[in-house]
Amino acid sequence: MPAKYLIAKCIPSNLDRLSSANEKELWNEHILLTEVFLDKWKKVRTREMPDLSKAVAGGHHPSLLDLSVELANRMLTHCNFCRWNCKVDRSKGTRHGTCQLESTSRVGSYFHHRGEELIFRGIGGSGTIFFTSCNMRCSFCQNGDISTDKDNGIPITPSALALMAWQLRMEGCHNVNWVGGEPTIHLHTIVEAINLLDSFTKPDTRQLKYIQSVKSDDGNYYFDSWQTNSEHAFYQGQLFNCPQLWNSNFFMSQEAMHILRNIMDVWLPDFKFGPGKCAFDISRTPWYWETVTGNLKLVHEWGEDMVIRHLIMPNHIECCTKPVLEWIAKNMPEVPVNIMDQYHPDNLCDPESSKYRERYNDISRACAPEEISLSYQYAKELGLNFEPLLYEKSAAFYEL
């Protein structure tokens, strides 16, 4: 099937020049075009396969995807990508919000991820791109090297980012997996990169050499064989077709959600904390519960594909794991849930680290087998759809 962005690229806007419209006019147009998009997308999901080649290649009007690029760049000037709603002008870089970023995005690494859920990694891997910085401050972050260091990795343009995604897909990855850190705070770069995905016939060697400085797997092995691995990378044999996966903490604004709706094919949200003080105490994140549950409800109401991830943490079964699982069971019991058991003390929670903070003592150990078994048993009692994802993981031996 065509990825969403291909459908968005074939929907023309009635606005001749996006740059001359104000932001309210752009949003009004986005709402109207989203309805057109949804009609086409629903037909695709019933296996009615449209011929998009002429629509994508022709036409003089900007597309819905062009409109999304313009809106994301407008939002950057009063940044409201996430729930913090800092409203700083990141395009100028004279002030900084919670993420501490300006307009330039940085990537710490990209590679064929073999550790994601089987439904995403398949046999070719999930093409994962890790961005730096984050809008949350999780004390236990297992990607702390990139989430707490905004200068990690290399600065990238939308064109360089598009080449990363193009390369991974041409090497046989089943999708492109936007993650971090946190991808939300790089929304403008990501949306523009997706709009450029079909612009490559072969890569610029200098740009390829530059981005491969942060490629974490054997780029030469994969890329030398890209011609034999790219058979599924094209829709109807001609349009570059790359499914998009949004791997996020889901601490996003409603505006960001609506831009991503017409672009992301699969949502992979984290649902970490319960409704109490844990998000604030462990992650310095207010408004967590209402923001994440609100965004989860939105994706569910839209009828989109989603897998929810929940990480079991030591001493947080009653306050976090149980309320999270109960909420899912009440609101979207059919949605697949990955109840993850791989917690280990990291970042500020690792007693062996110089960064260790005593106030995080209660999560400074791995989960006990009893805590993991209890979490799985509770999910089973609630009737959650978690076992297919669990059984292909190493924790499958825990008795249910």
C-alpha positions as CSV (number, residue, x, y, z in Angstrom):
1,M,0.0,0.0,0.0
2,P,1.2,3.6,-0.5
3,A,2.6,5.3,2.6
4,K,0.5,8.2,3.8
5,Y,2.9,10.9,2.6
6,L,2.4,9.7,-1.0
7,I,-1.3,10.3,-0.6
8,A,-0.7,13.7,1.0
9,K,1.6,14.7,-1.9
10,C,-1.2,14.1,-4.4
11,I,-3.8,16.4,-2.7
12,P,-3.5,19.9,-4.1
13,S,-4.1,23.0,-2.0
14,N,-6.3,25.8,-3.1
15,L,-3.7,28.3,-1.9
16,D,-1.3,29.3,-4.7
17,R,1.4,30.7,-2.4
18,L,1.6,29.2,1.0
19,S,4.2,31.8,2.1
20,S,1.7,34.7,1.6
21,A,-1.0,33.1,3.8
22,N,-1.2,33.7,7.5
23,E,-1.1,30.9,9.9
24,K,-4.8,30.8,10.6
25,E,-5.5,30.5,6.8
26,L,-3.0,27.7,6.6
27,W,-4.7,25.8,9.4
28,N,-8.1,26.3,7.8
29,E,-6.8,24.9,4.6
30,H,-5.1,22.0,6.4
31,I,-8.5,21.0,8.0
32,L,-10.2,21.0,4.6
33,L,-7.5,19.0,2.9
34,T,-7.4,16.5,5.8
35,E,-10.9,15.5,5.0
36,V,-9.9,14.9,1.4
37,F,-6.9,12.9,2.6
38,L,-9.0,10.8,4.9
39,D,-11.4,9.8,2.1
40,K,-8.5,8.6,-0.1
41,W,-6.7,6.9,2.9
42,K,-9.8,4.9,3.9
43,K,-10.1,3.7,0.3
44,V,-6.5,2.6,0.4
45,R,-7.1,0.7,3.6
46,T,-9.8,-1.3,1.9
47,R,-7.2,-2.3,-0.7
48,E,-8.5,0.2,-3.4
49,M,-5.0,1.0,-4.8
50,P,-4.9,4.4,-6.5
51,D,-2.6,5.4,-9.3
52,L,-0.7,8.2,-7.7
53,S,2.1,8.7,-10.2
54,K,0.5,11.5,-12.2
55,A,-0.9,13.3,-9.1
56,V,2.5,13.3,-7.3
57,A,4.5,14.2,-10.4
58,G,2.3,16.8,-11.9
59,G,0.3,19.9,-10.8
60,H,1.4,23.5,-10.1
61,H,-0.4,23.9,-6.8
62,P,1.3,23.1,-3.4
63,S,0.2,19.8,-1.9
64,L,-1.1,18.9,1.5
65,L,2.4,17.8,2.4
66,D,3.9,21.1,1.3
67,L,1.3,22.7,3.5
68,S,2.4,20.6,6.5
69,V,6.0,21.7,5.9
70,E,4.9,25.3,5.9
71,L,2.9,25.0,9.0
72,A,5.7,23.2,10.9
73,N,8.1,26.0,10.0
74,R,5.6,28.6,11.1
75,M,5.2,26.7,14.4
76,L,8.9,26.8,14.9
77,T,8.8,30.6,15.2
78,H,6.6,30.3,18.3
79,C,7.4,26.8,19.2
80,N,4.4,24.8,20.2
81,F,5.5,21.4,19.0
82,C,5.0,19.8,22.5
83,R,2.9,20.3,25.6
84,W,5.4,22.7,27.1
85,N,4.2,25.3,24.6
86,C,7.4,27.4,25.2
87,K,6.5,29.9,22.3
88,V,10.1,30.8,21.7
89,D,11.3,31.7,18.2
90,R,13.6,28.8,17.5
91,S,14.3,30.1,14.0
92,K,16.3,33.0,15.5
93,G,17.8,31.0,18.4
94,T,18.1,34.0,20.8
95,R,16.0,32.3,23.4
96,H,15.7,28.6,24.3
97,G,12.8,26.5,25.6
98,T,12.7,23.2,27.5
99,C,14.4,21.2,24.7
100,Q,17.2,23.8,24.5
101,L,17.2,23.5,20.7
102,E,17.3,26.1,18.0
103,S,16.3,25.4,14.4
104,T,19.0,23.0,13.5
105,S,18.4,19.3,14.2
106,R,21.1,16.8,15.1
107,V,21.1,13.0,14.7
108,G,23.1,10.8,17.0
109,S,22.9,7.6,15.0
110,Y,20.8,5.7,12.4
111,F,20.8,2.0,11.6
112,H,18.9,-1.2,10.9
113,H,17.2,-1.8,14.3
114,R,16.9,-5.5,15.0
115,G,15.5,-5.0,18.6
116,E,12.1,-3.4,17.9
117,E,8.9,-5.4,18.0
118,L,8.8,-8.2,15.4
119,I,5.9,-6.5,13.5
120,F,8.2,-3.5,12.9
121,R,11.6,-5.1,12.5
122,G,10.6,-8.0,10.3
123,I,13.6,-9.6,8.6
124,G,15.2,-6.4,7.3
125,G,15.1,-4.3,10.5
126,S,13.3,-1.1,11.3
127,G,15.2,1.9,9.9
128,T,15.7,3.8,13.1
129,I,16.9,7.5,13.3
130,F,17.9,8.7,16.7
131,F,17.6,12.5,17.3
132,T,19.3,14.4,20.1
133,S,17.7,16.2,23.0
134,C,14.3,15.7,24.6
135,N,11.3,17.6,26.1
136,M,11.2,15.3,29.1
137,R,13.9,14.7,31.8
138,C,13.6,11.0,32.7
139,S,16.2,10.3,35.4
140,F,16.5,6.7,34.2
141,C,16.8,7.4,30.4
142,Q,18.5,4.6,28.7
143,N,19.4,6.9,25.8
144,G,20.7,9.6,28.2
145,D,23.8,10.2,26.0
146,I,21.6,11.7,23.3
147,S,18.5,12.9,25.2
148,T,20.5,15.0,27.7
149,D,23.2,16.2,25.3
150,K,21.7,18.5,22.6
151,D,25.1,18.7,20.9
152,N,25.5,15.0,20.4
153,G,25.8,13.6,16.9
154,I,25.9,15.7,13.7
155,P,23.8,18.6,12.5
156,I,21.7,17.7,9.6
157,T,19.6,19.5,6.9
158,P,16.2,18.1,5.8
159,S,18.0,16.9,2.7
160,A,20.6,15.0,4.7
161,L,17.8,13.5,6.9
162,A,15.9,12.5,3.8
163,L,19.0,10.7,2.5
164,M,19.3,8.8,5.8
165,A,15.7,7.6,5.5
166,W,16.1,6.8,1.8
167,Q,19.3,4.9,2.3
168,L,17.7,2.7,5.1
169,R,14.7,1.9,3.0
170,M,16.8,1.1,-0.1
171,E,18.9,-1.2,2.1
172,G,15.8,-3.3,2.9
173,C,14.4,-1.7,6.1
174,H,10.6,-2.1,6.3
175,N,10.0,1.4,7.6
176,V,11.6,4.6,8.9
177,N,11.4,4.9,12.7
178,W,11.7,8.4,14.0
179,V,12.9,8.3,17.6
180,G,15.3,10.0,20.0
181,G,15.8,11.6,22.4
182,E,12.4,12.7,21.1
183,P,11.4,13.3,17.5
184,T,8.6,15.8,18.3
185,I,11.0,18.7,18.9
186,H,12.4,18.1,15.4
187,L,9.0,18.1,13.7
188,H,9.9,20.8,11.2
189,T,13.0,19.0,9.9
190,I,11.3,15.6,9.8
191,V,8.3,16.8,7.8
192,E,10.4,18.6,5.3
193,A,12.7,15.5,5.0
194,I,9.7,13.3,4.2
195,N,8.6,15.8,1.5
196,L,12.0,15.2,-0.1
197,L,12.1,11.4,0.1
198,D,11.3,10.9,-3.6
199,S,13.9,13.3,-4.8
200,F,16.8,10.9,-4.9
201,T,17.8,8.7,-7.8
202,K,21.3,8.1,-6.5
203,P,22.9,9.7,-3.4
204,D,25.4,12.5,-3.5
205,T,28.6,10.9,-2.5
206,R,29.8,13.8,-0.3
207,Q,26.5,13.9,1.6
208,L,26.4,10.2,1.9
209,K,29.9,10.1,3.4
210,Y,28.9,12.9,5.9
211,I,25.8,11.1,7.2
212,Q,27.5,7.7,7.4
213,S,29.8,9.1,10.1
214,V,26.9,8.3,12.5
215,K,25.6,5.1,10.9
216,S,25.8,2.5,13.6
217,D,25.6,-0.7,11.5
218,D,27.8,-1.9,8.6
219,G,26.7,0.7,6.0
220,N,29.1,-0.5,3.3
221,Y,27.6,-4.1,3.6
222,Y,24.1,-2.9,3.3
223,F,24.5,-0.1,0.8
224,D,26.6,-2.2,-1.6
225,S,23.7,-4.5,-1.9
226,W,20.9,-1.9,-1.9
227,Q,19.8,-2.8,-5.4
228,T,18.9,-6.3,-4.3
229,N,17.1,-5.1,-1.1
230,S,15.0,-2.3,-2.6
231,E,12.3,-4.3,-4.4
232,H,9.6,-3.3,-1.9
233,A,10.7,0.4,-1.7
234,F,8.5,1.5,-4.6
235,Y,4.7,1.9,-4.9
236,Q,3.5,0.5,-8.3
237,G,7.1,0.2,-9.3
238,Q,7.9,3.9,-9.6
239,L,7.1,6.0,-6.5
240,F,9.5,5.8,-3.6
241,N,7.4,4.3,-0.8
242,C,8.6,4.4,2.8
243,P,6.2,3.6,5.7
244,Q,6.6,6.1,8.6
245,L,6.7,5.1,12.3
246,W,6.4,7.7,15.0
247,N,8.3,6.4,18.1
248,S,7.6,9.1,20.7
249,N,7.0,9.9,24.4
250,F,3.7,11.4,23.1
251,F,4.1,14.6,25.1
252,M,3.0,16.4,22.0
253,S,0.8,19.4,21.3
254,Q,-2.5,18.9,19.5
255,E,-1.2,20.9,16.5
256,A,1.8,18.5,16.1
257,M,-0.6,15.6,16.3
258,H,-2.8,17.0,13.5
259,I,0.2,17.6,11.2
260,L,1.5,14.1,11.8
261,R,-1.9,12.5,11.2
262,N,-1.5,12.8,7.4
263,I,2.1,11.6,7.4
264,M,2.6,8.8,10.0
265,D,1.5,5.3,9.1
266,V,2.1,3.7,12.6
267,W,2.3,5.2,16.1
268,L,4.5,3.8,18.7
269,P,3.9,5.8,21.9
270,D,5.5,5.3,25.3
271,F,3.1,5.4,28.3
272,K,5.4,5.5,31.2
273,F,3.8,7.0,34.3
274,G,0.5,6.8,36.3
275,P,-1.7,9.7,37.2
276,G,0.2,10.6,40.4
277,K,3.4,12.6,41.0
278,C,5.8,10.0,39.4
279,A,6.1,11.9,36.1
280,F,7.1,15.0,37.9
281,D,9.3,13.4,40.5
282,I,11.2,11.1,38.1
283,S,11.0,13.0,34.9
284,R,10.3,16.6,35.9
285,T,7.3,16.6,33.6
286,P,4.0,18.2,34.6
287,W,0.7,17.6,32.8
288,Y,2.0,14.1,31.8
289,W,-1.1,12.0,32.4
290,E,-3.6,14.2,30.8
291,T,-1.4,15.0,27.8
292,V,-0.4,11.4,26.9
293,T,-3.9,9.9,27.5
294,G,-5.4,12.7,25.5
295,N,-3.1,12.0,22.6
296,L,-3.6,8.3,22.8
297,K,-7.4,8.8,22.7
298,L,-7.0,11.0,19.6
299,V,-5.1,8.4,17.7
300,H,-7.6,5.7,18.8
301,E,-10.5,7.8,17.7
302,W,-8.8,8.3,14.3
303,G,-8.7,4.5,13.9
304,E,-5.0,4.4,13.3
305,D,-2.4,1.6,13.8
306,M,-0.7,1.9,17.1
307,V,1.3,-0.2,19.6
308,I,1.6,1.2,23.1
309,R,4.8,0.6,25.1
310,H,5.0,0.5,28.9
311,L,8.2,0.0,30.7
312,I,8.0,-1.8,34.1
313,M,10.0,0.1,36.7
314,P,11.0,-1.2,40.1
315,N,8.8,0.0,43.0
316,H,6.3,1.5,40.5
317,I,3.9,-1.3,39.9
318,E,1.0,0.1,42.0
319,C,1.5,3.7,41.1
320,C,2.4,3.4,37.4
321,T,2.0,0.0,35.8
322,K,-1.4,-0.9,37.2
323,P,-3.0,2.5,36.5
324,V,-1.6,2.5,33.0
325,L,-2.8,-1.0,32.2
326,E,-6.2,-0.2,33.7
327,W,-6.6,2.9,31.6
328,I,-5.7,1.0,28.4
329,A,-8.2,-1.8,29.3
330,K,-10.9,0.7,29.9
331,N,-10.3,2.9,26.8
332,M,-8.7,0.8,24.1
333,P,-8.5,-2.8,25.2
334,E,-7.9,-4.1,21.6
335,V,-4.7,-2.1,21.0
336,P,-1.5,-4.1,21.2
337,V,0.6,-3.4,24.3
338,N,4.3,-4.1,24.7
339,I,4.9,-4.5,28.5
340,M,8.7,-4.2,28.5
341,D,10.9,-5.8,31.1
342,Q,14.3,-4.4,30.1
343,Y,14.5,-1.7,32.7
344,H,18.0,-1.2,34.1
345,P,19.3,1.7,36.2
346,D,20.9,4.3,33.9
347,N,21.7,8.0,33.7
348,L,21.0,9.5,37.1
349,C,19.7,6.2,38.6
350,D,22.9,4.1,38.1
351,P,24.7,3.8,41.5
352,E,28.0,3.1,39.6
353,S,27.8,6.3,37.7
354,S,29.2,9.7,38.7
355,K,25.9,11.2,37.7
356,Y,24.0,9.1,40.3
357,R,21.5,11.0,42.5
358,E,20.5,9.5,45.9
359,R,16.9,10.7,45.5
360,Y,16.4,8.1,42.8
361,N,17.3,5.2,45.1
362,D,14.0,3.5,44.6
363,I,14.6,2.9,40.9
364,S,18.3,2.2,41.2
365,R,18.0,-1.5,40.6
366,A,16.6,-3.8,37.9
367,C,13.0,-5.1,38.3
368,A,12.6,-8.2,40.4
369,P,11.1,-11.3,38.6
370,E,8.1,-11.0,40.9
371,E,7.4,-7.5,39.7
372,I,7.5,-8.5,36.1
373,S,5.4,-11.6,36.6
374,L,2.8,-9.5,38.6
375,S,2.6,-7.0,35.8
376,Y,2.0,-9.7,33.2
377,Q,-0.5,-11.4,35.3
378,Y,-2.4,-8.2,35.9
379,A,-2.4,-7.5,32.1
380,K,-3.8,-11.0,31.5
381,E,-6.6,-10.5,34.1
382,L,-7.5,-7.2,32.4
383,G,-7.8,-9.0,29.0
384,L,-5.2,-6.8,27.3
385,N,-3.7,-7.7,23.9
386,F,-0.1,-8.1,25.0
387,E,0.9,-11.7,24.8
388,P,1.7,-11.8,21.0
389,L,4.3,-9.1,21.6
390,L,5.5,-10.6,24.9
391,Y,6.2,-14.2,23.6
392,E,8.8,-13.1,21.0
393,K,10.8,-11.4,23.8
394,S,13.3,-13.0,26.2
395,A,10.9,-12.5,29.1
396,A,8.4,-15.0,27.7
397,F,9.5,-17.6,30.3
398,Y,7.8,-15.7,33.1
399,E,4.9,-17.7,34.3
400,L,1.5,-16.1,33.4
